[in-house]
Amino acid sequence: MAGDQPRPVDGAALKGAHFRWFDVVMAAFVTILLLSNVLGAGKVATVDLPGIGAWPFGAGILFFPISYVIGDVLTEVYGYARARRAIWAGFGAMLFATLMTWVVLSMPPADTEYNRALQPALETAFGTTTRIVLASICAYWVGDFVNSFVLAKMKVATQGRWLWTRTIGSTIFGQGIDSLIFYPLAFYGLWTHDTLLAVMAFNFAFKVGVEVVFTPVTYFVVGRLKRAENVDTYDRDTNFTPFALRDEGEVQRYRAPETR
């Protein structure tokens, strides 16, 4: 039926629109982002690579690429303006988590045997250095905006065809910028040049590989959301500045038609 097809809409016409699933998708985006940085960053794991042997990597990269997959879904379905809102929400959540961690760890523990043993463990698990925290936040902010911008532009250029080209292509650019910012800022001078380049290359390839593997899932989720929201957003006249939280478009409000 024709009504089952999502309605193509310019991103500039969606100001004030209310969507059924946007908040859920954004919450999933922020949750995975936070857990990857708070829990995953505290552990270095190893994997046996054929011909290479044991290879160390940050456990956070196992799940962090999923945030890029969700970011692709946000931009593809709802447009750059709403993806921008989610990116800023993640940025704010990371800043608050950093502040909360610093405050909790700085408070003197109660003078009990349990708390005396707990304090060093908490500092080891969550006491990431300021340099690494700042590098992570900066890399995330720039990388996610590059990812969303490239996907939105490619969607217009391809007229909505070949979704896989823009999800993978935008991830290559976004994750590439992310890696180029994070690893030198966080570890330059602490690791050898060879180690730094090797870890950057491996983690970049792994993150892009996750995007490739998740391509069928991305197709499924994007298709279901477009039909559920009855919208397919194209950012033809969008203002791509990252320094805004408002929706783009004209003053009149648009309400996505309800699906039957």
N, C-alpha and C positions, 0 to 999 in steps of 0.2 A: 504493500500500500504506500501511496505517496506520503501519507502522514507519518510513516515510520522513518522517513529520511530527515536528518537534522537540517535545520534551516541555516544556510550560510548568512552570517551577520558580520558587518564590519565592526572591529573593536571599538571604534569611535561612537557606536550607537548603543553601547551597553551601559552607559552611566546610570547608576541606580538600580540595575537589574538585580533580582534576587534569584539565586540558584539553590537547588535542593541539596546538592552534594558537595558544593565548593568548600564549605567549612570542614567537612569530614576529610576531604583530600588534603587540605592545608594542614589540618591537625596531624595527619599521618606523615606529612612532609617534615614538620617541625619535630615530631617525636623521634623519627629515625635519625634526623640530623643531630639532635641532642644526645641520644643514646650512643651514637657512633663516636661522638667527640668526648663524652663524659666517661663511658665505660670502655669502649674499644681502644681509645688512645692510651689507656693505662697498661696495655699488655702487648708484648712483642711475641709473636708466634713464629713457627718455622714450618716450611713445607719442603718436601724432597722433590727437587726438579731433576728430570732425567739428564744425565750428563753434567750436572752442576752440583747436585747434593743438597744439603740443607740450606735453605734460603730464608733469612729473617724478613718479617714484614709486620707492620702494625695491624693488630687484629681489627681495628676500626674500619679498614678498607673492605672487609667482608660485607658490610651492610651499608656503608656510606654511599656507594654508587646507586643504591635504591632511591636515595633522595633525588638523584639526577633523573631517574626514570619517572618519579612522581612530578618533578619539575617540568619534564617534557609533557606530561599529561596536562598539567595546569595550563601551560602556554598553548598547547594544541587545542584544548577544548575551550578554555575561558579567555585566552588572550594574554598578551604581555602585561597589561595593567594589573590584572588580578594575580598573575605570577609574581609581579613586582611586590605586591602586598604580602604574599607568602614569604618571599625572600627577606623582606624587612622583618616579618614576624620571627623568622628563624634567627636573624641577626640579633634582634632584641632578646630572644630566649637564650642565645649563647652568651650574650653579655651578662644577663641576669644570673645564669648558671655559674659563670666565672666569678661574679661578685659574691654569690651565695657560698660557693666553695671556699673562697678566700676568708670570708667572715667566720664560717664554721670551723675551719682549720686553725684560725688565729685565736679562737676562744680557748682559754686554759681548760684542760680536762679536769673533771672531778677527781679528787685524790682517793681513787679506789684502784684496786689491782686490775680490774677489768678495763677501766678507762686509760690507765697508764699503758696497758698493752695495746689498746685500740688506737690511740693517737698516732703512733708511728705507722701503723698499717694504713690508716686513712691518709696520712701524708704521702705515703708511698703510692697508694692507688690513685689519689685525686690531686695530689700536689704538683700538677704540671707546671713547669717553669713559665714565667711571664712571656718569655720570648716565643715559646711554642704556642701558647694561647693566642697571642697577637697574630702570629703567622697564620694560624688556623682560621681565625676570624676574617682576616684580610683576604686570604685565599678563597674562602667560601664566598664572601660577598662579591668579589670580582668574577670568580668562576661561574657562579650561578647566573649573574646578570649577563655574562657573555653567552652562556648556554641558551638562555631564554631569548635574547636578542637574535642570535643566529637562527634558532628554530623559527621564530616569528617571520623573519625575513625570507627564509627558505620556503616557508609555507606559501607566502604570497608569490614568490618566484616560480614555484612548481604548481601553482593554482590548486593546492590541496592534494596533489597526487604524491605517490611514493613516500608515504609516511616514514618508512625505514631510513630513507636518505637523510631526512632532517633530524630524526632522533639520534642516529649514530653520528651524523656530521656535527650537530651541535654539541654532542658529548665530547667529540675529539677536540673541538675548540675550547669548550668550558673546562674539561678536565686537564687539557694541556696547560691552560693559563693557571689553573688551580695548582698543579704540580710545580710549575715554574716559579710561582710565588712562594708556596708553602715550604718546600724543602730547602731552598737556599736561605730563606729568612730564619727557619727554625734550626738548621743543622750546619750551615756553612761555618767552617772553622772548627767544628766539633767532629765531623766525619772527614775522611779523606775524599779527594775529588772523585776517585774511582767508585767508592762506596755511595757517595751522594748521587752520582749519575746512574749507577746500577739500580738503586732503590727507586729513583724517579722513574726510570724507564719501566721497571717491573710493575710498579703501582699504577702508572698510567695505562699500560697495556691491560692490566687486570681490570681496571675500572671500565675501560672501553669494552672489554670482553663481556663484562656483566651486562652492559647495555645491549650488546648484540644478542646474548642469550635470552634476555628479557623481551626482545622484540615481539614475539608472539603474544606475550602477556600485555605489552603496551598496546598492541593492535586491539586486543579484546577489551581492555579497560576503556580506551579512547572511544571505541565504537559504542559500548554500552552507555558511557556518560553522555556522548553527543545525542544519542537517542532519548535518554532519560531527561536531559535538560532541553532538548529540541533546539540546540544551538551548535554552530560550527564557526568559530571566530577567526576572522582575518584582520591582521593589524596593518591595514593600508594607510590610515591617517593617524596612527597612534604617535603620541609624543614619547620617545624612547628614553627620556631622561630617567635615571634611576632615583633621582631625588624628589620623589613624589609618592604619595600614598592614595591619592584620589583616583577614582575611575576616570577614564578618558571619555570624551564625547560631548554631546549637546545636553542642554538642560532637561529636555523631556525624558521621562522615565520609561524604561522598557521592562516588561515582565515576561519572562520566558513562558510560553504556553505550557499548560500541564499535559503530561502524557496520559493516555487512557490505559 
